[in-house]
Amino acid sequence: MPKGDSKRNLISNTDQFIIDGIRTIRLNLDISQNALSILIGQYISLISTIESISTGNKYTDAQLHEIAHVFTEEAKRIKEKLNPDELPSDFQTEYTLYDFYPKESLPDVLVAKSRNIIINKIYPTGAIRSLMEDTEFLNIPRTTKEVTQEASRLFEKKWNTTDFNSPLDRAVTNGDLVKTEPPLQVTYQKRRLGNNS
């Protein structure tokens, strides 16, 4: 192989569909890769390995069954904790293995593994989790308006700043983001390791 070329990992269309769907739901439920790995009783980097384009790893049905259980429990916890007006109208609280498979069969071909989010199914919470995991955008302080604009651009949405108030504050409560309070301009940024402020 010529220098600079990398091995392309090929997986089935169905496996790619499942990986994309799990990733989108995981982000929307604000579950990190490591946390989901631990919650399903696997080694800490399982989910990041499966979501990575550098491996051909994919989910087993046993793992999908465990993920469905974790997603159901987390979704129910979120629904109990939030006001109904804070939840998307299509917020799902019950998951089974079958929710992860395509409703209709896909062409039986191999595709280059990619890292995707199902844009028409992403919520503001998922957009924030994606900004934290996949970009350096929140490495510096950002206002709610800046977060909203960046998420809207990335996910081709027309979100309002009010869509991000609660998800940003939950990310602070969860310890993922640090918030500056008035009298300074209110901003959010990723918590640095070892930063307990």
N, C-alpha and C positions, 0 to 999 in steps of 0.2 A: 504494500500500500504506500503511495507517495506520502512524503512528510507533510504533515498538516491535515491529512484526511483522518477522520475518526470513524470508527465502526458505527454504523447505523443499526440500532436495535429495532427489529421488526416484531410486531405483535398483531394479533387479529383485530379486525374492526370492533368486534364485540368487547374484547379486553380493553381497548382504548376507550370505548364508550363507558364501560364500568369505571375505569380509573378517573375519567373526567367527571362522572356523576358523583362518585364518592368524594372527590376533591372539592367540588362545588358545595355539596351538603356540609362537609367538614368545615369549610370556611364560614358558611352561613351560621353554623352552630358554634362558631368561635372556638373550635378545638384545634390545638396545634398538632403537628405530625407526631411529635414525641408523645404527647398526652394520649392520642388515639392508639398508638402502638401499645402503650402500657395498659390502657383501659381494656384492650382486647386480649391481654395476657401474652403479648409477644415482646420480642427484643425492642429496645427503644427506637431504633432507626428503621423498623420495618416499613412504615408508611412513607418515610422520605425515600427509601430505596425503591419502593414500588412507583412513587410519583416521579422519580428521576428518569430523565431520558437516557442516562448513561448505563442503565441496566435494562434487561429484558424481563425483569420480574413483574408479576401480575398477581392479582388476588385469587385465592382459592375459595370455593364455596363455603368452607368452614370459617374462613376469615370474614367473608361477607355476612354470614349468619351472626357472628359476634359483633361486627360493625353495626348491623341493623339493630341489635339489642342496645348498644351504646347510644346510637343516634336516637332511638325511641326514648330512652331514659333522659337524655340531655334535652331533647325537644320538649318533653313533658315538664321538666324542671324549669325551662325557660318560659313556657306558657304559664306556669303557676306564678312565676316571679314578676312577669311584665304585665302592664295594662294591655287590654285587647287592642287598643289603638296604636300600640307600639309594635305589634306583630303584623307582618305582611298578610294579606288576605288569603294567600295560598300556603300559609305556614303549615307544614305537615308534622304530625306528632306520633305517627305510627309508621314503622319501617319494617319491611321483610326483605329477604333475599331477592325477591322478584322485583322490588322497586329499583334495583340496580341494573337489571338487564333491560335491553331495548324492548319496546312493546312489539315491534315488528322485526323480522330477521334482517340483518345487515348483509351486504355482499361478503362472501367467504374469501376474503383476500387479506394479505398481510399489509400493514401500514407502518411507516416509520413512527416509532413511539414519540409522542409529543406531550407537552405539559400545557393543559388547557383548563379553562373555566367555562362552564356553560353560561354565557353572558345573559341570556334571557331568564336565567334562574338565580342570578346573584342578588343578594340583598345588601344594604349598607354595612351590616355587620361583617358579611363575607368580604366586601370590598376593603374594609379596614384590615381584616386579618390578612388579606392578600397583599396590601400595601406594606404590612409589617414583615411578611415572610419573603416576598418576591422582589421588593424594591428597596432602595435606600431613601425613599421619599421622606419617611418619618424619622430619619436619623438626625434631622434638625427640627427645631420647633416650627410647627405649622398651625395656622388658624383653622377653625372649622370651615371657613369659606375656602381656604386653599385645599383642604382635604376633600371637600365636596367637589371642587372643580377638577382635581386630579382623578378622583374616582369616576366622575361622570365622563371624563375624557377616555380613561382606560377601558371602561365598560360600556361606552356608548349609551349612556343614560342621561336623563334630565332630572337629576336629583336636586332637592333643595337642602340648604344648610340644616334645616330642622330635621331632616331625615337622619342626620349624623350626630345630633346632640346626645341622645341616649346611648348609641353604640360606642361613641368615643368615651363617654363617662364610664360605661361598663368596662372598657379596655383599661381605664385607669384603676377602677376598683379591682380588676383581675390582676393588676400588677404589670400589665404589658406596656402601658404608656404612662408617661409622667405629664401632669397638667400644671401649667403656671396659672396662678389665680390673680384676680384683680388686687391691687390697682394696676398691675402690669397687664398687657394684652394677653387674653387667654389663648394659650397655645398647647399643643400636644406633641410629644415626641416619644420615640422608643426608649424604654428604660434600658440604661446601659448595665451590663453585668457588674455587680458589685455596687450599684447605685441604689441606695435605699431611701432616697429622698422622694 
